[in-house]
Amino acid sequence: MGLQELKELLQKSGIVGAGGAGFPTYAKLDERAETILLNCAECEPLLKLHRQLLKEHAYEIMKTFSMVADTVHAGSGIIGIKGEYKETIQALKQHIGEFPKLSIKLLDSAYPMGDEVVLIYEATGKVIRPGGLPIEAGVAVFNVETMYNIYRAVEYGAPVTDKVVSVVGEVEHPLSVRVPIGCRVEDVVALAGNVTTKEPVYFIGGPMMGFIGDADMPVTKTTNAVIVLPKDHQIVQRKKSKASLELKRAASSCCQCETCTNLCPRHALGHPIEPHLFMRSAANQDFQHIEAFLNTSFCSSCGVCEMYACPQGLAPRSLIAECKNGLKKAGVRPPADVKPAPVKRSREYRKVPEMRLEARLGLSRYNVPAPLQDQVVDMPNVTVKMSQHIGAPAVFAVKVGDIVKIGDVVGNPGKGLSVAIHAPISGKVISADNGAVTIQRGRD
């Protein structure tokens, strides 16, 4: 299959990054890629779906990964996987000899190993410039579920209509389950049995970079996990904190110990992000050193500074995010052509061990098996958003009263960077407005 043909197939199939911001995958296929990476680092604590999916479908995913490497004429394909995922590694080793371009890179159990800038350095030794794209360094990164979706599109012409979601935390039977896109979060949680806490909070995504959701919100192409937590859990309380209060706390408590900067993964790779300088300037309303504010554009929001490093329990990540959003709204662009400083010699000794992070976050007891249920679960209705990815939202292709079958196009790609959206179930369109299509399952 040629490069352009594959790109068109992925766009029509609605394939985007199955996590994070959901970057449309067809736009990552680029002949400048000398190396492609498969990300099986499970960036966030408690998430298990990528290692599970790669273990169950090792051959299919490796075959597709090798095909993508050939299509973009990459010289090599590296599978980045944490060394602790022993069963998945064993599944890979059974087939690795069949794919000459592919190799396995064992990674430390540290956070945020799944951040693509960190992963690229660990796997290739290349440093992505601040604000730059991996392709500038000849690298493209894909996660495991994205590659499996490419396999299904190439082999069977199947568009993206379902998503694997880990359900963990305060539930009877933690699991990873395949559900139709657009089903309600509460219905997904119900598949894990009874909730074991009063007044549960549904935390969407990982505990470090996720957000508080609600029971009725729909699963999207980027929903990797639902973590059910007690309402008084420290992670929940941190997410509910107000920037105005956190700024006052910073003014009264920040001692400029620099631990936030010393443990910052991007700073260790030479990026000019220094949380302690930002905290000093923001807390004291000191605008003499404007770089402290402008360089917040290079923060990945991994949360190490806020959730792990700060001995005072302050919120550098949250305040930096407020600053970034404010600069964006004001039309202030990030500094251009910034060169990274040399990688810190201390970097290897300042990685954040995943087990220690889980303990610090009060999550150790939730790190239990969550078996993969790989068959799609039936749902009575779905609400499918037209915007589930970076770029332009899809354009409605159906109207109220239309009968659709699973896989039918309900949203055509918009202008610019965009992908198609498909019906996750068969049934009748009962709503098509406010940026979403709602489908009620038919009796048959």
GIFEN-V885542 format. One record per residue. N is the residue number from 1. RES is the residue in one small letter. PHI is phi in degrees with one decimal (* if undefined). Layout:
BEGIN
N/RES/PHI
N/RES/PHI
END
This chain:
BEGIN
1/m/*
2/g/-74.8
3/l/-61.0
4/q/-65.1
5/e/-63.4
6/l/-66.9
7/k/-61.6
8/e/-64.8
9/l/-63.2
10/l/-66.9
11/q/-66.9
12/k/-65.3
13/s/-84.4
14/g/73.4
15/i/-87.8
16/v/-131.8
17/g/-57.3
18/a/-83.7
19/g/155.4
20/g/63.1
21/a/-89.1
22/g/72.9
23/f/-68.2
24/p/-55.3
25/t/-68.3
26/y/-59.3
27/a/-75.4
28/k/-86.4
29/l/-76.0
30/d/-147.8
31/e/-71.2
32/r/-76.3
33/a/-72.2
34/e/-85.9
35/t/-136.4
36/i/-116.1
37/l/-118.3
38/l/-104.6
39/n/-90.6
40/c/-122.9
41/a/-102.8
42/e/43.9
43/c/-49.5
44/e/-97.2
45/p/-59.1
46/l/79.7
47/l/-76.6
48/k/-132.9
49/l/-66.7
50/h/-69.8
51/r/-65.6
52/q/-67.8
53/l/-64.7
54/l/-68.3
55/k/-65.7
56/e/-74.0
57/h/-127.6
58/a/-56.9
59/y/-64.4
60/e/-61.4
61/i/-70.2
62/m/-66.2
63/k/-59.5
64/t/-69.9
65/f/-60.0
66/s/-64.8
67/m/-62.7
68/v/-62.9
69/a/-59.3
70/d/-64.9
71/t/-65.0
72/v/-92.4
73/h/62.4
74/a/-73.8
75/g/-77.6
76/s/-153.3
77/g/-128.8
78/i/-111.2
79/i/-96.2
80/g/-89.0
81/i/-143.3
82/k/-65.5
83/g/-61.4
84/e/-76.4
85/y/-84.7
86/k/-64.5
87/e/-66.1
88/t/-68.9
89/i/-61.1
90/q/-62.3
91/a/-64.7
92/l/-67.2
93/k/-64.6
94/q/-67.2
95/h/-122.4
96/i/-58.5
97/g/-65.9
98/e/-82.7
99/f/-127.6
100/p/-57.7
101/k/-78.7
102/l/-93.3
103/s/-143.0
104/i/-113.2
105/k/-112.5
106/l/-80.7
107/l/-112.5
108/d/-70.2
109/s/-86.5
110/a/-131.6
111/y/-107.9
112/p/-103.2
113/m/-60.9
114/g/-83.1
115/d/-61.6
116/e/-63.6
117/v/-66.5
118/v/-67.4
119/l/-59.9
120/i/-61.1
121/y/-65.9
122/e/-62.5
123/a/-88.3
124/t/-125.2
125/g/81.0
126/k/-89.2
127/v/-105.8
128/i/-76.6
129/r/-63.7
130/p/-56.0
131/g/79.4
132/g/-88.6
133/l/-105.0
134/p/-54.7
135/i/-63.6
136/e/-62.5
137/a/-100.8
138/g/77.7
139/v/-129.4
140/a/-132.0
141/v/-119.3
142/f/-130.9
143/n/-90.9
144/v/-63.2
145/e/-66.5
146/t/-60.1
147/m/-66.1
148/y/-67.5
149/n/-66.4
150/i/-63.8
151/y/-56.8
152/r/-67.0
153/a/-69.6
154/v/-70.8
155/e/-79.9
156/y/-126.0
157/g/66.9
158/a/-88.4
159/p/-78.3
160/v/-80.5
161/t/-127.2
162/d/-140.1
163/k/-145.4
164/v/-85.4
165/v/-129.2
166/s/-85.0
167/v/-115.9
168/v/-137.7
169/g/98.3
170/e/-82.9
171/v/-134.8
172/e/-64.3
173/h/-130.4
174/p/-54.3
175/l/-159.8
176/s/-112.0
177/v/-137.4
178/r/-93.5
179/v/-129.9
180/p/-65.3
181/i/-60.1
182/g/98.8
183/c/-74.8
184/r/-75.3
185/v/-56.2
186/e/-62.2
187/d/-70.2
188/v/-68.3
189/v/-60.1
190/a/-61.5
191/l/-68.3
192/a/-95.8
193/g/86.2
194/n/-69.5
195/v/-78.0
196/t/-104.9
197/t/-142.3
198/k/-77.8
199/e/48.8
200/p/-68.6
201/v/-115.1
202/y/-95.0
203/f/-95.7
204/i/-95.3
205/g/93.5
206/g/-78.6
207/p/-68.1
208/m/-87.8
209/m/-118.3
210/g/-81.1
211/f/-147.1
212/i/-78.3
213/g/-106.6
214/d/-130.5
215/a/-61.7
216/d/-91.1
217/m/-69.2
218/p/-85.8
219/v/-68.4
220/t/-118.3
221/k/-67.4
222/t/-111.9
223/t/-79.0
224/n/-92.2
225/a/-157.0
226/v/-124.9
227/i/-104.2
228/v/-89.2
229/l/-128.4
230/p/-65.8
231/k/-64.8
232/d/-97.6
233/h/-64.0
234/q/-58.3
235/i/-66.8
236/v/-63.4
237/q/-63.8
238/r/-64.0
239/k/-66.6
240/k/-88.9
241/s/-67.3
242/k/-100.7
243/a/-59.6
244/s/-61.4
245/l/-71.3
246/e/-63.8
247/l/-67.2
248/k/-66.7
249/r/-63.4
250/a/-62.9
251/a/-63.5
252/s/-94.7
253/s/-121.0
254/c/-66.8
255/c/-100.2
256/q/57.2
257/c/-73.9
258/e/73.5
259/t/-61.3
260/c/-60.6
261/t/-73.6
262/n/-61.8
263/l/-98.7
264/c/-68.0
265/p/-61.8
266/r/-71.9
267/h/-61.6
268/a/-62.9
269/l/-92.9
270/g/92.2
271/h/-78.8
272/p/-81.0
273/i/-111.4
274/e/-129.1
275/p/-54.9
276/h/-66.8
277/l/-68.5
278/f/-62.7
279/m/-61.5
280/r/-63.9
281/s/-69.3
282/a/-68.6
283/a/-65.3
284/n/-103.0
285/q/49.9
286/d/-100.4
287/f/-104.9
288/q/-67.5
289/h/-106.2
290/i/-65.2
291/e/-61.9
292/a/-60.2
293/f/-88.0
294/l/-62.7
295/n/-74.6
296/t/-62.6
297/s/-60.6
298/f/-94.2
299/c/-76.1
300/s/-89.2
301/s/61.5
302/c/-67.0
303/g/89.4
304/v/-58.0
305/c/-60.9
306/e/-88.8
307/m/-93.7
308/y/-134.6
309/a/-81.7
310/c/-66.2
311/p/-73.1
312/q/-97.8
313/g/70.8
314/l/-82.7
315/a/-125.4
316/p/-57.7
317/r/-59.0
318/s/-64.8
319/l/-70.5
320/i/-64.4
321/a/-61.9
322/e/-60.5
323/c/-65.1
324/k/-58.2
325/n/-64.3
326/g/-64.9
327/l/-64.4
328/k/-63.3
329/k/-63.2
330/a/-83.1
331/g/79.0
332/v/-85.3
333/r/-87.0
334/p/-66.4
335/p/-55.0
336/a/-98.0
337/d/53.6
338/v/-80.0
339/k/-90.8
340/p/-72.0
341/a/-74.9
342/p/-58.3
343/v/-60.0
344/k/-64.6
345/r/-64.5
346/s/-83.0
347/r/-55.0
348/e/-61.1
349/y/-96.2
350/r/-120.0
351/k/-72.3
352/v/-96.1
353/p/-61.9
354/e/-63.9
355/m/-64.2
356/r/-68.2
357/l/-62.9
358/e/-58.5
359/a/-65.1
360/r/-63.5
361/l/-86.9
362/g/71.6
363/l/-117.1
364/s/-56.2
365/r/-71.3
366/y/-92.1
367/n/-84.0
368/v/-126.1
369/p/-56.2
370/a/-135.7
371/p/-56.3
372/l/-82.3
373/q/-106.8
374/d/-92.9
375/q/-96.6
376/v/-64.7
377/v/-85.4
378/d/-69.6
379/m/-134.4
380/p/-72.9
381/n/-157.1
382/v/-140.0
383/t/-122.1
384/v/-104.1
385/k/-72.5
386/m/-80.6
387/s/-120.5
388/q/-127.3
389/h/-157.1
390/i/-64.1
391/g/110.6
392/a/-76.8
393/p/-67.1
394/a/-69.4
395/v/-105.4
396/f/-49.5
397/a/-116.7
398/v/-135.1
399/k/-135.4
400/v/-57.4
401/g/99.2
402/d/-65.3
403/i/-99.8
404/v/-124.1
405/k/-108.1
406/i/-54.6
407/g/95.3
408/d/-65.5
409/v/-73.2
410/v/-111.7
411/g/-146.9
412/n/-83.7
413/p/-56.1
414/g/-77.6
415/k/-73.2
416/g/86.7
417/l/-76.0
418/s/-165.1
419/v/-135.7
420/a/-77.6
421/i/-120.7
422/h/-123.6
423/a/-71.3
424/p/-79.6
425/i/-138.3
426/s/-92.2
427/g/164.7
428/k/-110.9
429/v/-75.6
430/i/-106.8
431/s/-158.8
432/a/-149.1
433/d/-159.3
434/n/51.8
435/g/75.6
436/a/-152.9
437/v/-113.5
438/t/-106.6
439/i/-121.5
440/q/-104.3
441/r/-61.9
442/g/-77.3
443/r/-63.5
444/d/-88.8
END
